Amino acid sequence: MNEYIIQLRDKKASSNDKIGSKASNLVKLVSMDIEVPDAFFVTSKMQYDFFLRNKILKLIQSESKKLCSQEFSVSLVAAKRIRDAVMQGSFSNDELNLIDNAVVQLVGDQNNRNLAVRSSGSMEDGVTNSWAGQFDSFLDVNPHDVPNYIKQCWASLFGARAVRYGVNVLENEDIRPFAVIVQLMITGECSGIAFSANPLNGKTEHVLVEAVKGSGEKAVGGQETPYSVILDKKEKLVLQRKFGSQGKVELLSPNLLKNLVVEIIKIEEIFSIPVDVEWTIRDSKIYILQVRPITSFAVASPLKKGCSLPDIMNYELTFKVMGLNVLFADLLSHGFGYLHPLFICNKNEFWQYFTKERMEYAAKYGYKWLSSPTGFIDYQQKFEIFHGKSIVRLENILKNELASKSVQDFFSILYEYFVFYSKMDFQFTNLTFLYADENPIISENLNKLSAFKDIARNWINNISINDECLFNKLLFQISHKFDVTCDDLQLYKIHEIIELFDKKMVIPAEIKLRSKGAVIINDGLTIRYIFGQQATMFIHNVEKIRSIQEHAKIVGQVANRGEDRYVIGTACLINVDYTCLQEMEKAIAQMKDGQILVSEFTAPELMLACSKARAIVTDMGGMLSHAAIISREFKIPCVVGTEHASRSLVNGDQIRIDLDLGIIEKL
């Protein structure tokens, strides 16, 4: 057997202990019929002989104490001497011939076929220490330059990153066996990393996929924020998704994601341990470039003793509006309890969050529900029957003398309305929309949902939102009955409204405290109400995160593209504010035809503004939000889910929308 060069598909490669962990992992993959680009390995035997003949071994031994010095500057100087010696060293003619012959065998008659040259040290990609990113690898290497890049890989043993990492991990090792992988370069349309367990929280039932356009070097090196998807390992469904710095573009179809997850699971089974995998896709074919064990998992830090507030980073913002307060948050907390909501009432602003864990539940539920041929029709019929009976019950409650039991019944009916309506919201539908092109049942159900959603939204508005809604009529009657202003009632909890019938009132000092800020949390078991200093401190921390976002690029999801890639126009900011509907209507009247409507979200109250708009941009919403549906009906471009466009832009800003990437820029 050639001691210097080993072919990837050589049957004896698996028993060779001189090709390093990274190369051994590739051999194992090939033996299990995983698609890996062809390669050969320069063994650590060639490295040893090269170092010995060029007197580099003696140099390492003489500099070993300095290399291990706790003074970084000292170890760096010693490392540079060795690094320079490696680069100045010469291959023997036999070594060069072996390398050249291996390159010719690898590229065949494709002399213009570039290669990847990667490190494969004995210490790399282990179970306890990965040494990830410590050594140099090179892409797009000309076949004639391979010997020089082999030396550069060896020299990176003594680079600044490796020296510092090595002092901490393998302090007293004199020489580290170090093989090199020379591999066919696959230039994919899309590349990235996949983890067979979520390294952010240790969940082994998840697969995390990160992707960028082209080669994955920028994603691996952290130079570019990747498109990121969390999938359920068992059902291969998308549970969470974050767009990267390349814009809100779906880099991978659901079918490709599913195929990739299947490969990742297979690889995890081969190694019997959670792994992270570098991959690329060309012409819909998945190639595995390297694989290593996941050496550590992040663990969510527990709540400190006495702390009753969660980490807002474990939640996802799903709705924000002006004009709602504590009472409405309490109503929604009961209605949306199964989604473990968190509500913030900050002055006149209202923010609604759901836990990321329950967002995953909603994504699974939405997919299964809308994949069923009768799933949506069954839901619609139940909702229609419920509404037909419930609207009569609500109206009858208001016609009769109010009592604690009837008011409690009124609220219970509202809870059920919110539960029904929530099934058509972003958390249940947006990720399911990904599968519409591949699943005609989902496509048909989503079309039905779009049509019915406006009808159901009118029911919700007439019952709980509009000025003349039944909920406001209830509050008006309670206000007169107990001589409590409607503004004060908006700061009551549900049970405190009921307790008015027992002549228990919330004291003015408490009302004033709540008006400064409130946080309401439902963890699925209990509802917690936080007011006062603790609430204001929590809100302040959330606002700091939001203010950081305002300086970020404005990027959203393209809900309707239109004919041209770019739309340029004047921003017109109009937000829905249920305490100042007249001001909102005045702003709509002043809006000029052809301006770009920018809003936190759109609702039926903004229909006239939508009809005037050249395009729509919203902070919130997904592919089945009101803005998305209306834009498709009006045939105007629309970008949703920007998170902060309404805070980062001002009236009169000249803006350009890139409808390929969902990016909004000030001009």
C-alpha positions as CSV (number, residue, x, y, z in Angstrom):
1,M,0.0,0.0,0.0
2,N,1.2,3.5,-0.8
3,E,2.2,5.0,2.6
4,Y,1.9,8.6,1.3
5,I,-1.3,8.7,-0.8
6,I,-4.6,7.0,0.0
7,Q,-7.7,7.1,-2.3
8,L,-11.0,7.9,-0.7
9,R,-12.6,4.8,-2.2
10,D,-9.7,2.5,-1.5
11,K,-11.1,-0.5,0.4
12,K,-8.1,-0.4,2.8
13,A,-8.6,3.3,3.6
14,S,-10.9,2.6,6.6
15,S,-8.1,0.7,8.4
16,N,-5.5,3.4,7.8
17,D,-4.6,5.4,11.0
18,K,-2.6,8.0,9.1
19,I,-5.3,9.9,7.3
20,G,-6.8,11.8,10.3
21,S,-10.3,12.0,11.8
22,K,-11.8,14.2,9.1
23,A,-10.7,11.9,6.3
24,S,-11.7,8.8,8.2
25,N,-15.2,10.2,8.6
26,L,-15.5,10.7,4.8
27,V,-14.3,7.1,4.3
28,K,-17.0,5.9,6.6
29,L,-19.7,7.9,4.8
30,V,-18.6,6.5,1.4
31,S,-18.8,2.9,2.8
32,M,-22.5,3.6,3.7
33,D,-23.3,4.9,0.2
34,I,-23.5,8.6,1.2
35,E,-22.7,10.9,-1.8
36,V,-19.2,12.4,-1.1
37,P,-17.1,14.3,-3.8
38,D,-14.1,12.1,-4.8
39,A,-10.8,12.7,-3.0
40,F,-7.4,11.4,-2.0
41,F,-5.5,11.8,1.3
42,V,-2.0,12.9,1.9
43,T,-1.1,10.9,4.9
44,S,0.6,12.0,8.1
45,K,3.4,9.6,7.1
46,M,4.3,12.0,4.3
47,Q,4.0,14.9,6.8
48,Y,6.4,13.2,9.2
49,D,9.0,12.4,6.6
50,F,8.7,15.9,5.1
51,F,9.2,17.4,8.6
52,L,12.1,15.0,9.3
53,R,14.0,15.6,6.0
54,N,13.6,19.4,6.2
55,K,14.7,19.4,9.9
56,I,11.4,20.8,11.0
57,L,11.1,18.2,13.7
58,K,14.3,19.4,15.4
59,L,13.0,23.0,15.1
60,I,9.7,22.0,16.8
61,Q,11.6,20.2,19.6
62,S,13.8,23.2,20.2
63,E,10.9,25.6,20.2
64,S,8.5,23.4,22.2
65,K,8.7,25.3,25.5
66,K,8.2,28.6,23.8
67,L,5.2,27.1,21.8
68,C,3.6,26.2,25.1
69,S,4.3,29.5,26.8
70,Q,1.4,31.2,28.5
71,E,2.7,34.4,27.0
72,F,0.9,34.5,23.7
73,S,3.5,36.8,22.0
74,V,6.3,34.3,22.8
75,S,4.4,31.3,21.4
76,L,3.5,33.3,18.3
77,V,7.1,34.1,17.5
78,A,8.1,30.5,17.9
79,A,5.2,29.3,15.8
80,K,6.1,31.7,13.0
81,R,9.6,30.3,12.8
82,I,8.2,26.8,12.4
83,R,5.5,28.0,9.9
84,D,8.2,29.7,7.7
85,A,10.3,26.5,7.8
86,V,7.4,24.4,6.6
87,M,6.7,26.8,3.7
88,Q,10.4,26.9,2.7
89,G,10.7,23.1,2.9
90,S,10.9,21.0,-0.3
91,F,9.1,17.8,-1.4
92,S,11.2,15.0,-2.7
93,N,10.8,14.1,-6.4
94,D,9.0,10.9,-5.4
95,E,6.6,12.8,-3.2
96,L,5.8,15.3,-5.9
97,N,5.3,12.5,-8.5
98,L,2.9,10.8,-6.1
99,I,0.9,14.0,-5.5
100,D,0.8,14.9,-9.2
101,N,-0.3,11.4,-10.2
102,A,-3.0,11.4,-7.6
103,V,-4.2,14.8,-8.8
104,V,-4.3,13.6,-12.4
105,Q,-6.3,10.5,-11.4
106,L,-8.7,12.7,-9.4
107,V,-9.5,15.4,-12.1
108,G,-9.1,13.1,-15.1
109,D,-9.1,15.1,-18.4
110,Q,-10.8,18.1,-16.6
111,N,-7.6,20.1,-16.2
112,N,-9.7,23.2,-15.4
113,R,-11.5,21.4,-12.5
114,N,-10.6,23.1,-9.3
115,L,-10.0,21.3,-6.0
116,A,-10.5,21.8,-2.3
117,V,-7.5,21.2,0.0
118,R,-8.5,20.6,3.6
119,S,-6.8,19.7,6.9
120,S,-7.3,16.3,8.5
121,G,-5.4,16.3,11.8
122,S,-5.5,13.5,14.3
123,M,-6.9,15.8,16.9
124,E,-9.7,17.3,14.6
125,D,-13.4,16.4,14.7
126,G,-13.2,14.4,17.9
127,V,-16.0,13.8,20.3
128,T,-14.6,16.1,23.0
129,N,-12.6,18.7,21.0
130,S,-13.4,19.5,17.3
131,W,-10.6,22.0,16.6
132,A,-13.2,23.5,14.2
133,G,-11.8,26.5,12.3
134,Q,-8.4,26.3,13.8
135,F,-6.6,25.0,10.7
136,D,-6.6,26.3,7.2
137,S,-8.6,24.9,4.3
138,F,-8.6,26.2,0.8
139,L,-11.2,26.2,-2.0
140,D,-11.0,26.6,-5.8
141,V,-7.3,25.4,-5.8
142,N,-5.8,25.0,-9.3
143,P,-4.6,21.4,-9.6
144,H,-1.0,22.5,-10.4
145,D,-0.9,24.4,-7.1
146,V,-1.8,21.4,-4.8
147,P,1.7,20.8,-3.4
148,N,2.0,24.4,-2.2
149,Y,-1.5,24.2,-0.5
150,I,-0.6,21.0,1.2
151,K,2.3,22.8,2.8
152,Q,0.0,25.7,3.8
153,C,-2.3,23.2,5.5
154,W,0.7,21.8,7.4
155,A,1.9,25.3,8.3
156,S,-1.5,26.1,9.7
157,L,-0.7,23.7,12.6
158,F,1.3,26.7,13.8
159,G,-1.0,29.5,13.0
160,A,-2.2,31.9,15.7
161,R,-5.6,30.3,16.1
162,A,-4.2,26.7,16.4
163,V,-1.4,27.7,18.8
164,R,-3.7,29.4,21.2
165,Y,-6.3,26.5,21.0
166,G,-3.5,23.9,21.2
167,V,-1.9,25.4,24.3
168,N,-5.3,25.2,26.1
169,V,-6.2,21.7,24.9
170,L,-3.1,19.6,24.0
171,E,-0.4,21.5,25.8
172,N,2.4,19.1,26.0
173,E,2.2,17.3,22.6
174,D,5.4,17.8,20.6
175,I,4.2,16.8,17.1
176,R,0.7,16.3,15.9
177,P,0.0,13.9,13.0
178,F,-1.6,15.9,10.3
179,A,-3.0,14.5,7.0
180,V,-4.5,16.6,4.2
181,I,-7.6,16.0,2.1
182,V,-7.5,16.9,-1.6
183,Q,-11.1,16.8,-2.9
184,L,-13.0,17.6,-6.1
185,M,-14.5,21.1,-5.7
186,I,-18.3,21.0,-6.0
187,T,-19.7,24.5,-6.7
188,G,-23.2,24.2,-5.5
189,E,-26.2,26.5,-6.0
190,C,-26.6,26.4,-2.2
191,S,-24.4,25.2,0.6
192,G,-24.3,25.2,4.4
193,I,-24.2,23.2,7.6
194,A,-26.7,20.9,9.2
195,F,-26.9,19.7,12.8
196,S,-28.6,16.5,13.6
197,A,-29.6,18.0,17.0
198,N,-30.1,21.6,17.8
199,P,-26.8,22.9,19.4
200,L,-28.6,25.9,20.7
201,N,-30.8,24.0,23.1
202,G,-29.7,20.3,22.9
203,K,-33.0,19.1,21.4
204,T,-32.3,15.8,19.7
205,E,-35.7,15.7,18.1
206,H,-34.8,18.7,15.9
207,V,-32.5,19.2,12.9
208,L,-31.0,22.7,12.3
209,V,-30.1,23.6,8.7
210,E,-28.1,26.7,7.8
211,A,-27.7,27.7,4.2
212,V,-26.2,30.4,1.9
213,K,-26.1,30.8,-1.9
214,G,-23.1,29.3,-3.6
215,S,-20.3,27.7,-1.5
216,G,-20.7,27.5,2.3
217,E,-17.4,29.1,3.2
218,K,-19.0,32.4,4.3
219,A,-21.5,30.6,6.5
220,V,-18.9,28.3,8.1
221,G,-16.6,31.3,8.7
222,G,-19.4,33.5,10.1
223,Q,-18.9,36.1,7.4
224,E,-22.5,35.9,6.3
225,T,-25.7,35.3,8.2
226,P,-27.3,32.1,6.8
227,Y,-30.8,31.2,6.0
228,S,-31.7,29.0,9.0
229,V,-34.4,26.4,9.4
230,I,-35.4,24.1,12.3
231,L,-37.2,20.9,11.3
232,D,-38.9,18.2,13.2
233,K,-36.7,15.1,12.8
234,K,-39.5,12.6,12.8
235,E,-41.9,14.3,10.4
236,K,-39.4,16.4,8.4
237,L,-41.5,19.5,8.9
238,V,-40.3,23.1,9.0
239,L,-40.9,24.4,12.6
240,Q,-38.9,27.6,12.6
241,R,-37.3,29.7,9.9
242,K,-35.0,32.7,9.9
243,F,-33.9,34.5,6.8
244,G,-30.2,35.5,6.4
245,S,-28.3,38.5,5.1
246,Q,-29.0,37.6,1.5
247,G,-32.6,38.6,2.0
248,K,-35.9,36.9,2.7
249,V,-35.5,34.3,0.0
250,E,-36.4,30.6,0.3
251,L,-33.1,29.0,-0.5
252,L,-34.3,25.5,-0.1
253,S,-37.7,24.0,-1.2
254,P,-39.5,21.8,1.3
255,N,-38.7,18.8,-0.7
256,L,-35.0,19.5,-0.7
257,L,-35.1,20.2,3.0
258,K,-36.8,16.9,3.6
259,N,-34.2,15.1,1.5
260,L,-31.4,16.8,3.4
261,V,-32.9,15.9,6.7
262,V,-33.1,12.3,5.6
263,E,-29.4,12.3,4.8
264,I,-28.5,14.0,8.1
265,I,-30.5,11.4,10.1
266,K,-28.7,8.6,8.2
267,I,-25.3,10.1,9.0
268,E,-26.2,10.5,12.6
269,E,-27.1,6.8,12.7
270,I,-23.8,5.9,11.1
271,F,-21.8,7.7,13.7
272,S,-24.2,6.9,16.6
273,I,-23.8,10.5,17.9
274,P,-25.3,13.9,17.1
275,V,-23.2,15.4,14.2
276,D,-22.8,18.6,12.3
277,V,-22.4,18.2,8.5
278,E,-21.1,20.5,5.8
279,W,-23.1,20.0,2.6
280,T,-23.7,21.5,-0.8
281,I,-26.5,21.0,-3.4
282,R,-26.0,21.1,-7.2
283,D,-28.7,20.2,-9.6
284,S,-30.9,19.0,-6.7
285,K,-28.2,16.5,-5.7
286,I,-26.9,16.6,-2.1
287,Y,-23.1,16.2,-1.6
288,I,-21.6,15.8,1.9
289,L,-18.3,17.6,2.3
290,Q,-17.4,16.8,5.9
291,V,-18.9,15.6,9.1
292,R,-17.9,15.9,12.8
293,P,-19.5,15.2,16.2
294,I,-21.3,18.0,17.9
295,T,-18.9,18.6,20.8
296,S,-21.1,20.7,23.0
297,F,-24.7,22.0,23.4
298,A,-25.8,25.4,24.7
299,V,-28.1,25.1,27.7
300,A,-30.8,27.6,28.5
301,S,-29.9,29.3,31.8
302,P,-32.5,28.7,34.5
303,L,-34.4,31.6,36.1
304,K,-32.6,33.1,39.0
305,K,-34.1,32.6,42.4
306,G,-37.0,35.0,42.9
307,C,-37.2,36.0,39.2
308,S,-40.6,35.5,37.7
309,L,-40.0,36.8,34.2
310,P,-38.8,34.7,31.3
311,D,-36.2,35.4,28.7
312,I,-37.9,37.4,25.8
313,M,-35.5,35.7,23.4
314,N,-37.4,32.4,23.9
315,Y,-40.5,34.2,22.5
316,E,-41.5,35.3,19.0
317,L,-43.4,38.6,18.4
318,T,-46.6,37.8,16.6
319,F,-48.7,40.9,16.8
320,K,-48.5,44.6,17.8
321,V,-51.0,47.3,17.7
322,M,-51.9,50.6,19.3
323,G,-54.8,51.1,21.7
324,L,-55.3,47.8,23.5
325,N,-54.6,47.4,27.2
326,V,-54.6,45.1,30.2
327,L,-58.2,43.9,30.0
328,F,-57.8,42.9,26.3
329,A,-54.5,41.2,27.0
330,D,-56.2,39.2,29.8
331,L,-58.9,38.2,27.3
332,L,-56.4,37.0,24.8
333,S,-54.3,35.3,27.5
334,H,-57.3,33.1,28.3
335,G,-58.2,32.6,24.6
336,F,-54.6,31.9,23.5
337,G,-53.5,30.1,26.7
338,Y,-52.5,27.0,24.7
339,L,-49.9,29.0,22.9
340,H,-48.3,30.2,26.2
341,P,-48.6,33.9,25.3
342,L,-46.8,36.9,26.8
343,F,-48.4,40.3,26.5
344,I,-46.8,43.7,27.0
345,C,-48.9,46.9,27.5
346,N,-46.6,49.8,27.2
347,K,-48.3,53.2,27.3
348,N,-50.5,52.9,24.2
349,E,-48.6,50.1,22.6
350,F,-49.7,46.4,22.7
351,W,-47.3,43.6,21.9
352,Q,-48.2,39.9,21.7
353,Y,-45.6,37.1,21.9
354,F,-45.8,33.3,21.8
355,T,-43.1,30.9,23.0
356,K,-41.0,29.5,20.2
357,E,-41.8,26.0,21.5
358,R,-45.5,26.6,21.0
359,M,-44.9,28.2,17.6
360,E,-43.4,24.9,16.7
361,Y,-46.5,23.2,17.9
362,A,-48.6,25.5,15.8
363,A,-46.5,24.9,12.7
364,K,-47.0,21.1,13.1
365,Y,-50.7,21.5,13.8
366,G,-51.2,23.8,10.8
367,Y,-49.5,21.4,8.4
368,K,-51.5,18.4,9.6
369,W,-54.8,20.3,9.7
370,L,-54.4,21.9,6.2
371,S,-53.0,18.7,4.7
372,S,-56.4,16.9,5.3
373,P,-58.9,17.1,2.4
374,T,-61.7,17.9,4.9
375,G,-59.5,19.7,7.5
376,F,-60.4,23.3,6.7
377,I,-64.1,22.7,5.7
378,D,-64.7,20.9,9.0
379,Y,-63.1,23.8,10.9
380,Q,-65.1,26.4,8.9
381,Q,-68.4,24.6,9.5
382,K,-67.7,24.4,13.3
383,F,-66.8,28.0,13.4
384,E,-69.9,29.1,11.5
385,I,-72.1,27.0,13.8
386,F,-70.4,28.4,16.9
387,H,-70.8,32.0,15.6
388,G,-74.4,31.5,14.7
389,K,-75.3,30.4,18.2
390,S,-72.8,32.6,20.1
391,I,-73.7,36.0,18.5
392,V,-77.3,35.5,19.7
393,R,-76.1,34.5,23.2
394,L,-73.9,37.7,23.4
395,E,-76.7,40.0,22.3
396,N,-79.1,38.4,24.7
397,I,-76.7,38.9,27.6
398,L,-76.5,42.6,26.7
399,K,-80.3,42.9,26.5
400,N,-80.8,41.6,30.0
401,E,-79.8,42.9,33.4
402,L,-76.1,42.1,33.9
403,A,-75.0,39.6,36.6
404,S,-71.7,38.1,37.4
405,K,-72.7,34.8,35.8
406,S,-73.8,36.4,32.6
407,V,-70.7,38.5,32.3
408,Q,-68.5,35.5,32.9
409,D,-70.4,33.7,30.2
410,F,-69.8,36.7,27.9
411,F,-66.1,36.4,28.5
412,S,-66.0,32.7,28.0
413,I,-67.7,33.0,24.6
414,L,-65.0,35.6,23.6
415,Y,-62.3,33.2,24.7
416,E,-63.7,30.6,22.3
417,Y,-63.9,33.1,19.4
418,F,-60.2,33.8,19.9
419,V,-59.3,30.1,19.9
420,F,-61.3,29.6,16.7
421,Y,-59.8,32.6,14.9
422,S,-56.2,32.0,16.1
423,K,-56.1,28.8,13.8
424,M,-56.0,31.2,10.8
425,D,-53.2,33.3,12.2
426,F,-49.6,33.5,11.2
427,Q,-48.3,30.9,13.6
428,F,-50.5,28.1,12.1
429,T,-50.4,29.1,8.4
430,N,-47.1,30.8,7.4
431,L,-44.8,27.8,7.4
432,T,-47.5,25.6,5.9
433,F,-47.6,28.0,3.0
434,L,-44.1,26.7,2.1
435,Y,-45.7,23.4,1.1
436,A,-48.5,24.8,-1.1
437,D,-46.7,24.4,-4.4
438,E,-46.0,20.7,-3.7
439,N,-49.3,19.8,-2.0
440,P,-52.5,20.6,-3.9
441,I,-54.6,19.9,-0.8
442,I,-52.7,22.5,1.2
443,S,-53.0,24.9,-1.7
444,E,-56.8,24.5,-2.0
445,N,-57.3,24.8,1.8
446,L,-55.2,27.9,2.0
447,N,-57.2,29.5,-0.8
448,K,-60.4,28.7,1.2
449,L,-58.8,30.0,4.4
450,S,-57.9,33.3,2.6
451,A,-61.6,33.8,1.6
452,F,-63.0,32.9,5.0
453,K,-60.5,34.8,7.1
454,D,-62.0,38.2,6.1
455,I,-65.5,37.0,7.1
456,A,-64.2,35.7,10.4
457,R,-62.2,38.9,11.0
458,N,-65.4,40.9,10.6
459,W,-67.0,38.7,13.2
460,I,-64.1,39.4,15.6
461,N,-64.2,43.1,14.9
462,N,-67.9,43.4,15.5
463,I,-67.7,41.5,18.7
464,S,-64.5,42.8,20.3
465,I,-62.6,45.5,18.3
466,N,-64.8,48.1,16.6
467,D,-66.0,51.2,18.4
468,E,-69.6,49.8,18.5
469,C,-68.5,46.2,19.2
470,L,-70.4,44.1,21.7
471,F,-67.4,44.0,24.0
472,N,-67.4,47.8,24.2
473,K,-71.2,47.8,24.8
474,L,-70.6,45.4,27.7
475,L,-68.0,47.7,29.2
476,F,-70.2,50.7,28.8
477,Q,-73.0,49.0,30.7
478,I,-70.6,47.9,33.5
479,S,-69.2,51.4,33.6
480,H,-72.6,52.9,34.3
481,K,-73.6,50.1,36.7
482,F,-70.6,50.5,38.9
483,D,-69.5,54.1,38.2
484,V,-66.1,53.1,36.9
485,T,-64.8,54.8,33.8
486,C,-64.3,52.7,30.6
487,D,-60.7,53.8,30.6
488,D,-60.2,52.4,34.1
489,L,-62.0,49.2,33.2
490,Q,-59.4,48.7,30.4
491,L,-56.9,48.3,33.2
492,Y,-58.9,45.6,35.1
493,K,-58.3,41.9,35.0
494,I,-61.2,39.6,33.9
495,H,-61.8,38.3,37.4
496,E,-61.8,41.9,38.8
497,I,-64.6,42.8,36.4
498,I,-66.6,39.9,37.8
499,E,-65.7,41.0,41.4
500,L,-67.4,44.3,40.8
501,F,-70.7,42.5,41.4
502,D,-69.3,41.8,44.9
503,K,-68.6,45.5,45.3
504,K,-64.8,45.0,45.0
505,M,-63.1,47.7,43.0
506,V,-59.4,48.2,42.0
507,I,-58.0,51.2,43.9
508,P,-57.0,54.3,41.9
509,A,-53.3,53.9,42.9
510,E,-53.3,50.4,41.4
511,I,-54.9,51.7,38.2
512,K,-52.3,54.4,37.9
513,L,-49.5,51.8,38.4
514,R,-50.9,49.5,35.6
515,S,-51.2,52.5,33.2
516,K,-47.4,52.8,33.3
517,G,-46.9,49.3,32.0
518,A,-48.0,45.7,32.3
519,V,-46.7,42.3,31.5
520,I,-49.1,39.3,31.4
521,I,-47.7,35.8,31.0
522,N,-49.6,32.5,30.5
523,D,-47.3,29.5,30.8
524,G,-50.2,27.0,30.1
525,L,-50.9,26.5,33.7
526,T,-51.2,29.8,35.4
527,I,-51.5,33.5,34.4
528,R,-49.1,35.9,36.0
529,Y,-49.7,39.7,36.0
530,I,-46.7,41.9,36.5
531,F,-47.1,45.6,37.2
532,G,-44.9,48.4,38.6
533,Q,-41.1,48.5,38.6
534,Q,-40.6,44.9,37.6
535,A,-42.8,45.4,34.6
536,T,-41.2,48.6,33.5
537,M,-37.7,47.2,33.8
538,F,-38.7,44.2,31.7
539,I,-40.3,46.4,29.1
540,H,-37.2,48.6,29.1
541,N,-35.0,45.6,28.3
542,V,-37.4,44.6,25.5
543,E,-37.3,48.1,24.1
544,K,-33.5,48.0,24.1
545,I,-33.6,44.9,21.9
546,R,-36.2,46.6,19.6
547,S,-34.1,49.7,19.3
548,I,-31.1,47.6,18.2
549,Q,-33.3,46.1,15.5
550,E,-34.2,49.5,14.2
551,H,-30.6,50.0,13.0
552,A,-30.6,46.7,11.1
553,K,-31.4,46.3,7.4
554,I,-35.1,46.4,6.7
555,V,-35.9,43.0,5.2
556,G,-39.2,41.2,4.8
557,Q,-40.9,38.4,3.1
558,V,-42.2,39.1,-0.4
559,A,-45.9,38.3,-0.3
560,N,-46.7,39.6,-3.8
561,R,-44.0,40.5,-6.3
562,G,-45.6,42.4,-9.2
563,E,-43.9,42.6,-12.6
564,D,-40.8,44.6,-11.8
565,R,-38.0,43.8,-9.4
566,Y,-37.8,47.3,-7.9
567,V,-40.6,49.6,-6.7
568,I,-39.6,53.2,-5.8
569,G,-41.9,55.6,-4.0
570,T,-42.7,57.8,-1.0
571,A,-43.4,56.2,2.3
572,C,-46.7,56.9,4.0
573,L,-46.9,55.6,7.6
574,I,-50.3,54.7,8.9
575,N,-50.7,52.4,11.9
576,V,-53.9,50.9,13.2
577,D,-54.7,52.6,16.5
578,Y,-58.0,51.6,18.1
579,T,-57.9,54.6,20.5
580,C,-57.6,57.1,17.7
581,L,-59.5,55.7,14.7
582,Q,-60.5,59.2,13.6
583,E,-56.9,60.3,13.4
584,M,-56.2,57.1,11.4
585,E,-59.0,57.9,9.0
586,K,-57.7,61.5,8.6
587,A,-54.2,60.1,7.7
588,I,-55.8,57.8,5.1
589,A,-57.7,60.7,3.6
590,Q,-54.4,62.7,3.3
591,M,-52.5,59.8,1.7
592,K,-51.8,60.4,-2.0
593,D,-52.4,57.8,-4.7
594,G,-49.2,55.9,-5.6
595,Q,-47.5,56.2,-2.2
596,I,-46.0,53.2,-0.5
597,L,-48.1,52.2,2.6
598,V,-45.9,51.4,5.6
599,S,-47.7,50.0,8.6
600,E,-47.3,47.7,11.6
601,F,-49.9,45.5,10.0
602,T,-53.0,46.1,7.8
603,A,-56.6,45.4,8.7
604,P,-60.0,46.1,7.2
605,E,-59.7,49.6,8.7
606,L,-56.9,50.3,6.2
607,M,-58.6,49.1,3.1
608,L,-58.9,52.5,1.5
609,A,-55.1,53.1,2.2
610,C,-54.3,49.8,0.6
611,S,-56.3,50.7,-2.5
612,K,-54.3,54.0,-2.9
613,A,-51.0,52.3,-2.4
614,R,-48.4,51.5,-5.0
615,A,-47.0,48.9,-2.6
616,I,-47.5,47.7,1.0
617,V,-44.8,47.1,3.6
618,T,-45.7,45.8,7.1
619,D,-43.8,44.9,10.3
620,M,-45.9,41.9,11.0
621,G,-47.7,39.1,9.2
622,G,-47.0,36.3,6.8
623,M,-48.2,34.9,3.5
624,L,-51.8,34.8,4.6
625,S,-51.9,38.0,6.5
626,H,-54.4,40.7,5.6
627,A,-51.8,42.7,3.7
628,A,-50.6,39.7,1.7
629,I,-54.2,38.7,0.7
630,I,-55.2,42.2,-0.2
631,S,-52.0,42.9,-2.2
632,R,-52.7,39.8,-4.3
633,E,-56.3,40.9,-4.9
634,F,-55.2,44.5,-5.8
635,K,-52.2,43.1,-7.8
636,I,-49.7,45.4,-6.0
637,P,-46.3,44.5,-4.6
638,C,-46.2,43.6,-0.9
639,V,-43.5,42.9,1.7
640,V,-44.5,41.6,5.1
641,G,-42.8,40.7,8.4
642,T,-40.0,43.3,8.3
643,E,-40.3,43.7,12.1
644,H,-39.4,47.3,12.2
645,A,-40.1,49.2,9.0
646,S,-42.7,51.4,10.6
647,R,-40.2,52.5,13.3
648,S,-37.2,52.9,10.9
649,L,-39.0,54.9,8.2
650,V,-40.8,58.2,8.5
651,N,-43.4,59.9,6.4
652,G,-42.0,61.2,3.2
653,D,-38.9,59.0,3.0
654,Q,-38.1,58.0,-0.6
655,I,-37.7,54.2,-0.5
656,R,-36.8,51.4,-2.9
657,I,-38.2,47.9,-2.5
658,D,-36.2,45.0,-3.9
659,L,-38.9,42.4,-4.7
660,D,-36.4,39.6,-5.3
661,L,-34.8,39.9,-1.9
662,G,-37.5,41.7,0.2
663,I,-35.1,44.5,1.1
664,I,-36.3,48.0,1.7
665,E,-33.8,50.9,1.4
666,K,-34.0,54.6,2.0
667,L,-32.8,56.6,-1.1
